[in-house]
Amino acid sequence: MAEEINRVAVEILGERYLLKGDRSPEYIRRLAAEVDHRVRDIINRHSRIPITKAAVLAAVNLADELNRLQESYDGLVKMIEREKV
């Protein structure tokens, strides 16, 4: 049985995008809002930065955050596995 694909229109920095995914429309909207917030935050702190560079910086910041969370998660899993022994 195939998963339902949702199509959701969102706006990031005044540009409209049609995003597709198997998550709920609200989840997809929250992701888009987070991206919009992070890119706007960079632009507000560095007013001369081009939008494309702000988007790349936001992506790098999100990738860093994801990597740190993954490392933390992996550490917790290892700790739990050691406690089982």
Beta strands, then each sheet from edge to edge (+ up, - down):
strand 1: 6-12
strand 2: 15-21
sheet 1: 1+ 2-
end
